[in-house]
Amino acid sequence: MDFNFTEEQTALQDTLRRFIVKEYGFERRRDIARSAEGFSRDAWRQYAEFGVLGLPFPEAYGGLGGSSVDTMIVMEEFGAGLVLEPYLPTVVLGGGLVNDNGSEAQKQALLPAIAAGELLLAFAHYEPGVRYELDRVATRAKPAGDGWTLDGAKSVVLHGAAADKLIVSARTQGNPDDPNGISLFIVDRNAQGVTVRGYPTQDGGRAAEVVLKGVRVGADALLGPKDQALPAVERAIDRANAALCAEAVGIMTALNAATLEYLKTRKQFNVPIGKFQALQHRMADMTIAAEQARSMMYLAAVKADARDAAERRRAVAAAKAYIAQAARFVGQQAVQLHGGMGVTDELIVSHWFKRLTMINATFGDADYHLGRFSDMLLAEAPAEAQPGTELRERVG
């Protein structure tokens, strides 16, 4: 498989890297994190000028017709720079759902506005008391005249307080754990009955709790087919996880570079600590872990657009499980090799580590995806190869 980027992809990578180095330094990032919205509108407009916000959308809607590999390039650079802007919730999740499932009118109304930097979206799906299972939806949508009434609550909605519109999952039939009967609705954040409480997260980002009480929406708010939204949600979350894998690899690469530089300059006993063989071995292990994670990142990005849902789920689950484990190892080693400075707020190393920790917990941690991958392998294995088969035969 050819992992070389096209000239256009290389140019995009270089453009983002130069912008982040010049305009998004660590101190600037800390100021942005402390601002009211928690991200920079100026930077967001700059991303629109670069074409990044319309990258995955068709040209007919103001986009560039890119793929998940293009998104991977963006997220890797954003990871290294600890970028705070809502690219994942607006472009990857919200825009992806509209692009895949929206009507022509919805696409024309929303996608060009996203690409131009004029519209922010947030995906409100997970609910209180639910961890990572995507089919657990208790929020209800009931027919009301020519539209719907929504009631329920959503948790940890990424950048929900800044969003102009929310894409809300709600149950139009069935029980809260029924895989069927889930629908998606486009809801104005300022609509009557919508309450949004935003808050900062541990990594400097923002999330929100959303409560919907008697929220009225029109028939045109329904996004995609009624009762059949779960496959669309699964595809959106798989793409988001592939994007998070790229962000994590970008952070690990930056962490390794910063740690190596520290080992070359920090002295003990009048020699750089990088001369000590034990520390060289640890640095080598960190480098190997990051490079193996990069290979899994490529796999996830290539398979994120696969038409075969099982193939996509298996690849993304494997990548998220491995990369989350590698990220924890690299992050912990980087902190330890920097000594006490590694956990201070003044050093970017601690912020990279915090973000890696949050990436692991977002849309399924390493244990969850490892179990998911294992379950898929068992489901595909022949009956005679599954654990317990021999024992069942003897008992029978």
ABEGO torsion letter per residue (X at the ends): XBABBBAAAAAAAAAAAAAAAAAABAAAAAAAAABAAGBBAAAAAAAAAAGAAAAABBAAAGBAGBBAAAAAAAAAAAAAAGBABBAAAAAAAAAAAAAAABBAAAAAAAAAAAAAGABBBBBBABBBGBBABAABBABBBBBBEABBBBBEBBBGBBGAAABABBBBBBBABEBAABABGBBBBBBBAABBGBBBBBBBBAAGBBBBBBBBBGBBBBAAABBEBBGAAAAAAAAAAAAAAAAAAAAAAAAAAAAAAAAAAAAAABBBGGBBAAABAAAAAAAAAAAAAAAAAAAAAAAAAAAAABABAAAAAAAAAAAAAAAAAAAAAAAAAAAAAAEAAAABAABAAAAAAAAAAAAAABGEBAAAAAAAAAAAAAAABBAAABBGAAAAAAAX
